């Protein structure tokens, strides 16, 4: 890293400290950005006075504050003349609430402030100076919680999925400027962050990690994570971008639960397509007044479910309800519900149980697209917060209140609408893409927690479909253009995705036909996300 300039947020301790030391050792000029002033200044003084690394400075920086992140980047430019590496490493675990019912909403939001909004601000201000330079590396610390579920609190897991989503989208946007973007996802390492969170000594944490490891004989350290960071920011990885480098000794590749259970035991000794597939079931559909939600309400009702439409579009919701009630046998009602308001979500669940005696299916479908600016420089923090508030926090509240009544019943289905943006990057805004990654992360964690109660949890991830949400976002005059673009770019030709197709997927996942399906992100995109046709398309443009 000779001559490189790097900023490391959360650089005063843990992974950050080890990375600062390694970067300085490898010749980088390093700015330590942290809120732990005593530790940061001590590390800085240690490196300058004892190790002789003169180009290391400390700047107080709360990554949730736009002005402070901006100041850290501007200080690096003022002091060193450029910025080559932005390592967005700062993060918090939040409270160790492992159940959806115990998860505190305010804590959930605080974890997002640091772990999600902080990295966005770091990336945005880094891009501000890297784009004109047409070079640079942006790196994030995510976690193995982004690829394996059930071992971290929901708030932490969901936030780390958001970071991976941001990384993938930025990789696509910033690649044209020669800027590489990657993640590191460490497994459990006995850093001060983890030992404090667990309330255990370092040796005890190391014992737990080593006992559960797939790769035996190695104790993971903060220095191992720093080495991964060094590789990803150095010229040794000059064609590596869009990667989530998991540093967990293969832990996330397997699930030993069955083997362990089997060993303990050894040591101790399709329905008719014409049937109403939801007969007698009770379902809530948020965002049920239009688009995917409306189609799902219609289909659920057709298949015998008692359906509660939860939405803020009162006129449309009441009209749909009135239309459906005019047909014999339909049982449906409308309840006003803003999914960002805890009391509204609680009310719709309580009203459903009071009216129908139970809740079988909670379809968290409400969502917004937010601003359509797909550049990091044009991404407003307020827009990100609003999109996260509706798409992520709304889904969280829906799941929490559904779990409250499903856990005692020891059965139920919680379903989310995510998006193809959760598996492919580059054509949705950063805010929207991040929010849909969080939904998948929440789904996976809930699948693990709630499975013991017989509750299934899944996602539906459709590619773009001409819903009112999309038409309002792009404008009615662009609807035909959007549809033609979707046809032209489709992998599966001759078919167009409709809202009815998404409703059919929700019907399957909500019905007993999917009784052993849980933890699945069902992608409805005709195979679009399985490939990247840029190279063959470019060949054709050259007549090859």
C-alpha positions in Angstrom: 0.0 0.0 0.0 3.0 2.3 -0.4 1.8 5.8 -1.1 -1.9 4.9 -0.6 -4.2 7.0 1.6 -6.9 5.1 3.6 -9.7 6.0 6.0 -10.7 3.3 8.5 -14.0 3.9 10.4 -14.2 2.2 13.7 -10.4 2.2 13.5 -9.6 2.5 17.2 -10.3 -1.1 18.3 -11.1 -4.6 17.1 -10.9 -5.2 13.3 -10.4 -1.6 12.7 -7.3 -1.3 14.9 -5.7 -4.4 13.4 -6.4 -3.0 9.9 -4.9 0.4 10.8 -1.8 -1.3 12.1 -1.4 -3.5 9.0 -2.1 -0.7 6.5 0.4 1.5 8.2 3.0 -1.3 8.2 2.4 -1.8 4.5 3.1 1.9 3.7 -0.3 3.5 3.7 -1.1 6.9 5.1 -4.0 6.2 7.5 -6.8 8.3 9.0 -8.4 6.6 12.0 -12.1 7.7 12.3 -13.9 6.7 15.5 -15.9 8.0 18.5 -13.5 6.3 21.0 -11.2 9.3 21.3 -8.9 7.9 24.0 -8.4 4.6 22.2 -8.0 6.4 18.8 -5.4 8.9 20.0 -3.5 6.2 22.0 -3.3 4.0 18.8 -2.2 7.0 16.8 0.5 8.0 19.2 1.6 4.4 19.5 2.1 4.1 15.7 3.7 7.5 15.4 6.1 7.5 18.4 6.8 3.8 18.9 6.6 2.4 15.4 7.8 5.4 13.5 4.7 5.6 11.2 4.4 9.4 10.8 1.4 9.5 8.4 -1.3 8.3 10.8 -3.9 10.8 12.2 -7.0 10.5 14.3 -10.3 12.3 13.7 -13.4 12.0 15.8 -16.1 10.7 13.6 -19.6 9.5 14.4 -20.6 7.7 11.2 -24.3 8.5 11.7 -23.5 12.2 11.3 -23.2 13.4 7.7 -21.1 16.4 8.7 -18.6 14.3 10.6 -18.2 11.7 7.8 -17.7 14.6 5.4 -15.1 16.2 7.7 -13.1 12.9 7.9 -12.9 12.6 4.1 -12.1 16.3 3.7 -9.4 16.1 6.4 -7.8 13.1 4.6 -7.8 15.1 1.3 -6.5 18.2 3.0 -3.7 16.4 4.8 -2.7 13.8 2.3 -4.0 15.1 -1.1 -6.2 12.2 -2.1 -8.2 9.2 -0.9 -7.5 5.7 -2.2 -9.2 3.4 0.3 -12.4 3.9 2.3 -12.9 1.1 4.8 -16.4 1.4 6.3 -15.8 -0.8 9.3 -17.6 0.9 12.2 -20.6 -1.1 13.6 -22.5 -2.1 16.7 -24.2 -5.4 17.6 -27.1 -3.7 19.4 -29.0 -5.5 22.1 -28.7 -9.3 22.1 -32.5 -9.8 21.6 -32.7 -13.0 19.6 -36.5 -13.3 19.4 -38.8 -11.2 17.3 -41.0 -10.5 20.4 -38.1 -9.3 22.5 -36.6 -7.1 19.8 -36.8 -3.5 20.8 -37.8 -1.2 17.9 -35.7 1.7 19.1 -32.6 -0.5 19.3 -33.4 -1.9 15.8 -33.4 1.7 14.5 -30.2 2.5 16.3 -28.4 -0.5 14.8 -29.5 0.7 11.4 -28.2 4.3 12.1 -24.7 2.9 12.7 -24.5 -0.2 10.5 -26.5 0.9 7.5 -26.7 4.7 7.3 -23.1 5.0 8.4 -21.7 2.9 5.6 -23.9 4.7 3.1 -22.5 8.1 4.2 -19.0 6.7 4.1 -19.4 5.4 0.6 -21.1 8.6 -0.6 -18.4 10.9 0.6 -15.7 8.6 -0.6 -17.3 8.5 -4.0 -17.4 12.3 -4.1 -13.6 12.4 -4.3 -13.0 9.0 -6.0 -15.2 9.6 -9.0 -13.2 12.6 -10.3 -10.0 10.7 -9.7 -11.5 7.7 -11.5 -9.9 5.3 -9.0 -10.3 4.0 -5.5 -11.5 1.2 -3.3 -14.5 1.2 -1.1 -14.7 -1.7 1.4 -17.3 -2.6 4.0 -17.3 -4.9 7.0 -20.4 -7.0 6.9 -20.6 -10.3 8.8 -21.2 -14.0 8.3 -24.7 -13.1 9.5 -25.2 -12.0 5.9 -24.9 -15.6 4.7 -25.9 -17.8 7.7 -29.0 -17.1 9.8 -30.3 -17.7 13.3 -27.2 -16.9 15.4 -27.4 -13.1 15.6 -30.1 -10.7 16.6 -32.6 -9.7 13.9 -31.4 -6.1 13.9 -27.8 -7.0 13.4 -28.5 -9.7 10.7 -30.8 -7.4 8.7 -28.3 -4.5 8.9 -25.5 -6.7 7.5 -27.7 -7.9 4.6 -28.2 -4.2 3.8 -24.5 -3.6 3.7 -24.1 -6.5 1.2 -26.9 -5.0 -0.9 -25.3 -1.6 -1.0 -21.9 -3.1 -1.9 -23.4 -5.0 -4.9 -25.3 -1.9 -6.2 -22.2 0.3 -5.8 -20.1 -2.2 -7.6 -22.2 -1.8 -10.6 -22.6 2.0 -10.4 -19.0 2.9 -9.6 -17.2 0.3 -11.8 -17.4 2.7 -14.7 -15.1 5.1 -12.8 -12.5 2.4 -12.0 -13.7 2.2 -8.3 -13.8 -1.3 -6.8 -16.3 -2.1 -4.1 -16.3 -5.2 -1.8 -17.3 -6.6 1.6 -15.6 -8.7 4.2 -17.9 -10.9 6.3 -16.0 -12.3 9.3 -17.3 -15.1 11.4 -17.2 -14.9 15.2 -13.9 -13.3 16.4 -13.2 -12.4 20.1 -12.9 -8.7 19.5 -13.8 -6.2 22.3 -17.2 -5.8 20.5 -18.0 -9.5 20.7 -16.7 -10.2 24.2 -18.5 -7.1 25.6 -21.7 -8.1 23.8 -21.5 -11.7 25.1 -20.3 -10.7 28.6 -17.5 -13.3 28.5 -13.7 -13.3 28.7 -11.7 -13.6 25.4 -10.6 -17.1 26.2 -14.2 -18.3 26.8 -15.3 -16.8 23.5 -12.4 -18.4 21.7 -13.3 -21.8 23.2 -16.9 -21.5 21.9 -15.8 -20.4 18.5 -13.2 -23.2 18.1 -15.6 -25.9 19.4 -18.2 -25.0 16.8 -15.8 -24.4 13.9 -15.8 -26.4 10.7 -12.1 -25.7 10.2 -10.3 -27.1 13.2 -6.9 -26.2 14.6 -7.2 -22.4 13.9 -8.3 -19.6 16.2 -9.7 -16.7 14.1 -8.3 -13.3 15.0 -8.8 -9.7 14.1 -5.5 -9.8 12.2 -7.0 -12.4 9.9 -9.7 -10.0 9.0 -7.2 -7.2 8.5 -5.2 -9.4 6.1 -8.4 -10.0 4.1 -8.9 -6.2 4.0 -5.3 -5.7 2.8 -5.9 -8.1 0.0 -9.1 -6.5 -1.2 -7.7 -2.9 -1.1 -4.4 -3.7 -2.7 -3.5 -4.0 -6.4 -3.3 -7.8 -5.9 -7.1 -7.8 -6.3 -7.3 -5.2 -9.1 -10.1 -7.2 -10.9 -12.0 -8.1 -7.7 -15.2 -6.2 -7.2 -18.7 -7.0 -6.0 -17.4 -9.8 -3.7 -18.6 -10.6 -0.2 -15.5 -12.3 1.1 -16.6 -14.6 3.9 -13.9 -15.3 6.5 -15.4 -18.0 8.6 -13.4 -21.2 8.0 -16.3 -22.7 6.0 -18.8 -22.4 8.9 -21.5 -20.9 6.7 -21.3 -23.8 4.1 -23.1 -26.3 6.3 -25.7 -26.9 8.9 -24.8 -29.8 11.3 -28.1 -29.8 13.1 -29.3 -33.0 11.5 -26.0 -34.8 12.1 -25.8 -33.7 15.7 -29.4 -34.7 16.4 -28.9 -38.1 14.7 -25.7 -38.8 16.7 -27.5 -37.9 19.9 -30.3 -40.3 19.1 -27.9 -43.1 18.2 -26.0 -42.5 21.4 -29.2 -42.6 23.5 -30.6 -45.6 21.7 -50.8 -32.7 -3.3 -54.2 -31.2 -3.4 -56.7 -30.8 -6.3 -55.9 -27.6 -8.4 -59.6 -26.8 -8.2 -59.8 -27.0 -4.4 -60.0 -23.8 -2.3 -56.4 -24.0 -1.0 -56.9 -21.5 1.8 -60.3 -22.6 3.0 -60.8 -21.4 6.6 -57.5 -19.6 6.7 -57.2 -16.0 8.0 -54.8 -13.7 6.2 -53.5 -10.1 6.5 -52.1 -8.4 3.4 -50.3 -5.1 4.0 -50.3 -2.8 1.0 -53.3 -4.8 -0.1 -55.3 -2.0 -1.8 -53.4 -2.0 -5.1 -50.7 -3.8 -7.2 -49.3 -7.1 -6.0 -51.3 -6.7 -2.7 -54.7 -6.3 -4.5 -54.1 -9.3 -6.7 -53.1 -11.4 -3.7 -56.2 -10.3 -1.8 -58.4 -11.3 -4.7 -56.7 -14.7 -5.1 -56.7 -15.5 -1.4 -60.4 -14.6 -1.2 -61.1 -16.8 -4.2 -59.4 -19.7 -2.4 -61.5 -19.4 0.7 -59.4 -17.2 3.0 -60.8 -14.5 5.3 -58.7 -11.5 4.3 -57.9 -8.3 6.0 -56.7 -5.5 3.7 -54.2 -3.3 5.5 -53.2 -0.1 3.7 -53.0 3.7 3.9 -54.9 4.0 0.6 -58.3 4.2 2.3 -60.5 4.9 -0.8 -58.9 2.1 -2.8 -59.0 -0.3 0.1 -62.6 0.4 0.9 -63.6 0.1 -2.8 -61.8 -3.2 -3.2 -63.4 -4.5 0.0 -66.9 -3.4 -1.2 -66.4 -5.1 -4.6 -65.3 -8.4 -3.1 -68.1 -8.4 -0.5 -70.7 -8.1 -3.3 -69.8 -11.7 -4.3 -71.4 -14.5 -2.3 -69.1 -16.3 0.2 -66.3 -13.7 0.4 -65.2 -12.6 3.8 -63.0 -9.5 3.7 -62.5 -6.2 5.6 -60.3 -3.1 5.3 -58.3 -1.6 8.2 -56.3 1.6 7.8 -52.6 0.7 8.6 -49.4 2.7 8.2 -46.8 -0.1 8.6 -44.2 2.4 10.0 -46.4 3.0 13.0 -46.2 0.3 15.7 -49.7 0.9 17.0 -51.2 0.7 13.6 -49.7 -2.7 12.9 -50.6 -3.9 16.4 -54.2 -2.7 15.8 -54.6 -4.6 12.5 -53.3 -7.9 14.0 -55.5 -7.4 17.1 -58.5 -6.5 15.0 -58.0 -9.6 12.8 -57.8 -11.9 15.8 -60.8 -10.3 17.5 -62.9 -10.6 14.4 -61.8 -14.0 13.1 -60.3 -15.7 16.2 -56.8 -16.3 14.7 -54.2 -15.3 12.2 -52.7 -17.9 9.8 -51.0 -15.8 7.1 -49.2 -12.5 7.5 -48.1 -11.1 4.1 -45.8 -8.1 4.6 -46.2 -6.7 1.2 -46.3 -2.9 1.7 -43.4 -1.0 0.2 -42.2 2.1 -1.6 -39.6 2.6 -4.3 -38.3 6.0 -3.0 -36.4 8.4 -5.3 -35.2 6.8 -8.5 -31.8 8.4 -8.5 -29.5 5.4 -8.8 -26.2 7.2 -8.1 -24.4 7.3 -4.7 -23.9 11.1 -5.1 -27.6 11.6 -5.7 -28.8 9.4 -2.9 -30.3 11.4 -0.1 -30.1 10.2 3.5 -33.7 11.3 4.2 -34.9 9.2 1.2 -32.9 6.2 2.4 -34.4 6.5 5.9 -37.9 6.7 4.5 -37.5 3.7 2.3 -35.9 1.7 5.1 -38.7 2.9 7.4 -41.4 1.5 5.2 -39.7 -1.5 3.5 -37.6 -2.8 6.4 -39.1 -1.5 9.7 -42.6 -2.0 8.3 -41.8 -5.7 7.6 -40.2 -6.1 11.0 -43.3 -4.7 12.8 -45.6 -6.9 10.7 -43.6 -10.0 11.5 -43.2 -9.1 15.2 -47.0 -8.7 15.8 -47.8 -11.7 13.7 -45.4 -13.8 15.7 -47.0 -12.5 18.9 -50.2 -14.4 18.0 -48.7 -17.3 16.0 -46.2 -18.5 18.6 -48.9 -19.5 21.1 -50.8 -21.2 18.3 -47.6 -23.0 17.2 -48.4 -22.5 13.5 -48.6 -19.8 10.9 -47.0 -18.4 7.8 -45.1 -15.1 7.6 -44.4 -13.9 4.0 -42.6 -10.9 2.7 -42.4 -9.1 -0.7 -38.7 -8.5 -1.5 -37.5 -7.9 -5.0 -35.2 -9.3 -7.7 -32.9 -6.4 -6.5 -32.1 -8.7 -3.5 -30.2 -11.1 -5.9 -29.0 -8.9 -8.7 -27.7 -5.4 -8.6 -27.4 -2.2 -10.7 -30.9 -1.3 -11.9 -32.6 -0.1 -8.7 -31.6 2.7 -6.4 -29.3 2.0 -3.5 -32.0 2.7 -1.0 -34.4 0.3 -2.6 -31.8 -2.4 -3.1 -30.5 -2.2 0.5 -34.1 -2.4 1.9 -34.9 -5.5 -0.1 -31.7 -7.2 1.1 -32.7 -6.4 4.6 -36.1 -8.1 4.0 -34.3 -11.3 2.9 -32.0 -11.2 5.9 -35.0 -10.8 8.3 -36.8 -13.7 6.6 -33.8 -16.0 7.0 -33.3 -15.2 10.6 -37.0 -15.5 11.4 -37.1 -18.9 9.6 -34.5 -20.2 12.2 -36.1 -18.6 15.2 -39.8 -19.4 14.5 -39.4 -22.8 13.0 -39.5 -24.4 16.5 -43.1 -23.1 16.7 -44.1 -24.5 13.4 -44.1 -21.1 11.7 -42.9 -20.9 8.2 -41.2 -17.8 6.8 -40.5 -17.0 3.2 -40.0 -14.2 0.6 -41.3 -13.6 -2.9 -38.9 -11.6 -5.0 -40.4 -10.4 -8.3 -38.7 -8.7 -11.2 -40.2 -5.4 -12.3 -43.9 -5.6 -13.1 -46.2 -2.8 -14.2 -47.8 -2.2 -10.8 -49.1 1.3 -9.8 -45.9 1.6 -7.7 -43.7 1.2 -10.8 -45.9 3.3 -13.1 -46.1 6.1 -10.5 -42.3 5.9 -10.2 -41.5 6.1 -13.9 -44.6 8.0 -15.1 -47.5 6.7 -17.2 -45.9 7.8 -20.4 -43.0 5.5 -19.7 -45.1 2.4 -19.0 -44.9 1.0 -22.6 -41.2 1.8 -22.7 -40.6 -0.1 -19.5 -42.6 -3.1 -20.6 -40.8 -3.2 -24.0 -37.4 -3.0 -22.2 -38.4 -5.8 -19.9 -39.4 -8.0 -22.9 -36.2 -7.2 -24.7 -33.9 -7.9 -21.7 -35.7 -11.0 -20.5 -34.0 -14.4 -20.3 -37.3 -16.2 -20.7 -38.9 -15.0 -23.9 -42.6 -14.9 -24.8 -43.9 -14.4 -21.2 -44.4 -11.2 -19.2 -44.6 -11.2 -15.4 -47.9 -10.0 -14.0 -49.1 -9.1 -10.5 -51.3 -12.2 -10.8 -48.1 -14.3 -11.1 -46.8 -12.9 -7.9 -50.1 -13.5 -6.2 -49.9 -17.2 -7.3 -46.5 -17.5 -5.7 -47.8 -16.0 -2.5 -50.8 -18.4 -2.6 -48.4 -21.4 -2.9 -46.1 -20.2 -0.1 -49.1 -19.4 2.1 -50.9 -22.8 1.5 -50.3 -26.2 2.9 -48.8 -27.2 -0.4 -45.6 -25.5 0.8 -45.8 -27.1 4.3 -42.0 -27.9 4.3 -40.9 -24.8 2.5 -39.3 -22.2 4.8 -36.3 -19.9 4.5 -36.8 -19.5 0.8 -36.5 -16.4 -1.3 -38.7 -17.3 -4.3 -37.3 -15.3 -7.2 -39.8 -14.6 -10.0 -37.7 -13.2 -12.8 -37.7 -15.8 -15.6 -34.1 -16.6 -14.9 -32.9 -13.0 -15.4 -30.7 -13.0 -12.2 -28.9 -16.2 -13.3 -26.8 -14.5 -16.0 -25.2 -11.3 -17.2 -25.5 -10.8 -20.9 -23.3 -7.7 -21.2 -20.4 -9.6 -22.7 -22.3 -11.5 -25.4 -24.3 -8.4 -26.2 -21.1 -6.5 -26.7 -19.7 -9.2 -29.0 -22.8 -9.0 -31.1 -22.4 -5.2 -31.4 -19.0 -5.9 -32.9 -20.5 -8.4 -35.3 -19.0 -11.4 -33.6 
